[in-house]
Amino acid sequence: GSRQCRLCSPTLVLSYQRYQQQKETLSMVHFRSPSKAHRLFLLLLLPASLAFSPAAPIHSFVSAQPTSTSTSLCSASNTAPAIPMWAQHEISITAPSRGCHLITSEVNKAIHKDIASMKIGMANLFIQHTSASLTINENADPDVRRDMEVALNKICPGQWTKDGTFHHTMEGEDDMPGHVKSSLMGVSLNIPIKNGRLALGTWQGIYLNEHRDQGGWGGGHTRRIIITLQGQS
């Protein structure tokens, strides 16, 4: 006959005859490890459908490794992992004068085809120069860009090139201050990509900061900016 085991689910039936056959064997085993005893006890709770053979040695069942379920769990999902997409562009901009200049539209124009298919990702902008920089700030009132330039000149005045503060002076009064401002402001930006666009705030714009006096379209320093996009649809 059979007796239902209260420790198992209702679908598992403990064979009373099998239990009696192993009871005497288990009573003679001296367990040095509680974990081994526990495993042997669980062995007795296996369903009779596993065709347990009394002739098989006890240790062969204890040493058996459990079957991994990771394959079946993975195969249950038919969704393929998203493959990251990469794109890179280079733009060249010559600022009309020394100061801070809004270049958001130029950046968007260069990347709009690639970024449109990206639902989530990151855009990196990197300027390849040592006397210019990038930053993000207000895109509405032009006085903000004017005041930013005034503040930078107060922080690192050109007079330091003349009074002996700086030793690197052979390239002009604005050169060494330009290097300092570039390091202060930074040469790269990371901007999140969200639903096919740069996730800039309503009042945020991308600035190219030109720190040299030599400027003018076609006659000043051409600044190269590398734009790298990584994302997925």
Phi, psi and omega per residue, in radians:
G1 nan -3.072 -3.132
S2 -2.345 2.699 -3.117
R3 -2.280 2.259 -3.110
Q4 -1.289 2.317 -3.132
C5 -1.542 2.147 -3.136
R6 -1.254 -0.289 -3.102
L7 -1.490 -0.183 -3.065
C8 -1.938 3.038 3.044
S9 -1.273 2.804 -3.083
P10 -1.052 -0.352 -3.090
T11 -1.394 -0.200 -3.119
L12 -1.776 2.258 -3.119
V13 -2.039 2.247 3.131
L14 -1.514 2.144 3.119
S15 -1.350 1.989 -3.116
Y16 -1.106 -0.645 3.136
Q17 -1.149 -0.729 3.127
R18 -1.108 -0.690 3.118
Y19 -1.073 -0.753 -3.139
Q20 -1.134 -0.630 -3.135
Q21 -1.145 -0.578 -3.098
Q22 -1.680 -0.219 -3.049
K23 -1.065 -0.785 -3.111
E24 -1.151 -0.695 -3.141
T25 -1.114 -0.776 -3.106
L26 -1.168 -0.562 -3.114
S27 -1.185 -0.357 -3.126
M28 -1.644 -0.098 -3.109
V29 -1.492 2.277 3.084
H30 -1.671 1.929 -3.062
F31 -1.532 2.046 3.052
R32 -1.516 -0.391 -3.112
S33 -2.102 2.144 3.118
P34 -1.034 -0.584 -3.105
S35 -1.144 -0.612 3.127
K36 -1.181 -0.733 3.105
A37 -1.085 -0.691 -3.132
H38 -1.111 -0.739 3.139
R39 -1.126 -0.662 3.135
L40 -1.199 -0.598 3.101
F41 -1.156 -0.725 3.106
L42 -1.139 -0.537 3.108
L43 -1.022 -0.645 -3.123
L44 -1.202 -0.285 -3.108
L45 -1.603 0.006 3.132
L46 -1.106 2.588 3.133
P47 -1.183 2.630 -3.117
A48 -1.116 -0.330 -3.113
S49 -1.167 -0.224 3.108
L50 -1.386 0.015 3.047
A51 0.939 0.982 3.096
F52 -1.123 2.292 3.136
S53 -1.817 2.161 3.134
P54 -1.095 -0.388 -3.106
A55 -1.377 -0.311 -3.109
A56 -1.291 2.445 -3.128
P57 -1.163 2.558 -3.110
I58 -1.042 -0.722 -3.001
H59 -1.151 -0.451 -3.126
S60 -1.155 -0.548 3.118
F61 -1.406 -0.591 -3.122
V62 -1.181 -0.659 -3.065
S63 -1.456 -0.122 -3.121
A64 -1.122 2.415 -3.108
Q65 -1.554 2.464 3.117
P66 -1.179 2.603 3.131
T67 -1.350 2.304 3.140
S68 -1.284 2.451 3.112
T69 -1.866 0.113 -3.068
S70 -1.123 -0.648 -3.128
T71 -1.096 -0.808 -3.123
S72 -1.162 -0.587 3.118
L73 -1.171 -0.713 3.141
C74 -1.203 -0.699 -3.087
S75 -1.241 -0.294 -3.128
A76 -1.187 -0.426 3.135
S77 -1.713 2.238 3.133
N78 -1.651 0.048 -3.100
T79 -1.453 2.097 3.125
A80 -1.335 2.521 3.120
P81 -1.109 2.475 -3.132
A82 -1.192 2.384 -3.139
I83 -1.667 2.137 3.134
P84 -1.077 2.482 3.087
M85 -1.870 2.471 3.130
W86 -2.171 2.542 3.030
A87 -2.644 2.622 3.137
Q88 -2.498 2.413 -3.125
H89 -2.360 2.695 3.044
E90 -2.212 2.239 3.066
I91 -2.091 2.626 3.110
S92 -2.105 2.226 -3.103
I93 -2.308 2.305 3.023
T94 -1.920 1.992 -3.099
A95 -1.176 2.531 -3.133
P96 -1.217 -0.313 -3.127
S97 -2.914 3.009 3.009
R98 -1.154 2.471 3.139
G99 2.361 -2.904 -3.078
C100 -1.822 2.266 -3.016
H101 -2.271 2.382 -3.123
L102 -1.406 2.147 -3.088
I103 -2.203 0.330 -3.103
T104 -0.993 -0.747 -3.094
S105 -1.148 -0.651 3.106
E106 -1.133 -0.679 3.116
V107 -1.171 -0.832 -3.137
N108 -1.073 -0.657 3.130
K109 -1.092 -0.641 -3.096
A110 -1.295 -0.517 -2.966
I111 -1.951 -0.033 -2.917
H112 -1.065 -0.582 -3.118
K113 -1.213 -0.739 -3.094
D114 -1.353 -0.689 -3.051
I115 -1.295 -0.361 -3.075
A116 -1.061 -0.522 -3.098
S117 -1.607 0.050 -3.109
M118 -1.740 2.085 3.114
K119 -1.424 -0.597 -3.139
I120 -2.559 2.538 3.135
G121 2.966 -2.775 -3.099
M122 -2.559 2.415 3.066
A123 -1.972 2.313 3.081
N124 -2.015 2.268 3.054
L125 -1.971 2.283 -3.090
F126 -2.364 2.147 3.124
I127 -1.689 2.299 -2.985
Q128 -1.619 0.846 -3.067
H129 -2.530 2.856 -3.074
T130 -1.964 -0.011 3.071
S131 -2.272 0.505 3.018
A132 -2.516 2.888 -3.075
S133 -2.679 3.033 3.093
L134 -2.200 2.563 3.012
T135 -2.747 3.023 3.083
I136 -2.142 2.273 3.099
N137 -2.775 -2.905 -3.010
E138 -1.043 2.405 -3.102
N139 -1.851 0.032 -3.025
A140 -1.716 -1.195 -3.047
D141 -1.420 2.051 3.118
P142 -1.112 -0.319 3.103
D143 -1.107 -0.465 3.104
V144 -1.093 -0.754 3.141
R145 -1.198 -0.631 3.084
R146 -1.136 -0.787 -3.129
D147 -1.202 -0.540 3.087
M148 -1.096 -0.738 3.103
E149 -1.131 -0.709 3.115
V150 -1.078 -0.775 -3.133
A151 -1.112 -0.729 3.123
L152 -1.099 -0.640 3.109
N153 -1.226 -0.492 3.052
K154 -1.284 -0.648 -3.128
I155 -1.194 -0.715 -3.134
C156 -2.390 1.502 -3.064
P157 -1.292 2.617 3.094
G158 -1.146 -0.363 3.139
Q159 -1.034 -0.449 -3.127
W160 -1.128 -0.346 3.092
T161 -1.327 -0.486 -3.079
K162 -1.601 -0.530 -3.011
D163 -1.591 0.139 3.102
G164 1.613 -0.031 3.103
T165 -1.094 -0.754 3.136
F166 -1.777 2.545 3.056
H167 -1.774 -0.440 3.118
H168 -1.470 1.539 -3.019
T169 -2.193 -0.049 -2.987
M170 -1.216 -0.288 -3.124
E171 -1.749 0.174 3.047
G172 2.052 2.881 -3.074
E173 -1.146 -0.501 -3.066
D174 -1.612 -0.067 -2.996
D175 -1.273 -0.998 -3.116
M176 -1.126 -0.736 3.022
P177 -1.008 -0.595 3.104
G178 -1.129 -0.674 3.083
H179 -1.106 -0.760 -3.128
V180 -1.117 -0.793 -3.130
K181 -1.125 -0.636 3.105
S182 -1.067 -0.739 3.118
S183 -1.238 -0.613 3.133
L184 -1.177 -0.745 -3.081
M185 -1.456 -0.601 3.112
G186 1.777 2.679 -3.083
V187 -1.911 0.052 -3.139
S188 -2.507 2.714 3.101
L189 -2.354 2.506 2.975
N190 -2.022 2.144 -3.109
I191 -2.195 2.204 3.119
P192 -1.103 2.599 3.012
I193 -1.818 2.264 3.140
K194 -2.426 2.080 3.080
N195 0.910 0.822 3.002
G196 1.419 0.303 3.116
R197 -2.656 2.842 3.034
L198 -1.204 2.252 -3.060
A199 -1.478 1.018 3.061
L200 -1.414 2.603 3.058
G201 -1.213 2.927 -3.072
T202 -0.985 -0.680 -3.066
W203 -1.841 0.278 -3.127
Q204 -1.722 2.421 3.070
G205 -2.416 2.767 3.141
I206 -1.598 2.226 3.139
Y207 -1.836 2.388 2.801
L208 -1.735 2.092 3.138
N209 -1.779 1.949 3.100
E210 -1.630 2.081 -3.039
H211 -1.798 0.094 3.096
R212 -1.892 2.663 3.135
D213 -1.274 -0.513 -3.133
Q214 -1.213 2.082 -3.105
G215 -2.679 -2.929 -3.120
G216 1.881 2.347 -3.115
W217 -1.054 2.136 3.115
G218 1.466 -0.178 -3.085
G219 -2.187 0.024 -3.106
G220 -1.934 -2.667 3.142
H221 -1.489 2.084 3.058
T222 -1.395 2.188 -3.076
R223 -1.842 2.181 3.133
R224 -1.681 2.288 3.139
I225 -2.168 2.166 3.085
I226 -1.639 2.214 3.139
I227 -1.997 2.063 -3.135
T228 -2.010 2.214 3.141
L229 -1.961 2.367 3.000
Q230 -2.350 2.266 -3.141
G231 -2.995 -3.034 3.105
Q232 -2.592 2.695 -3.078
S233 -1.469 nan nan
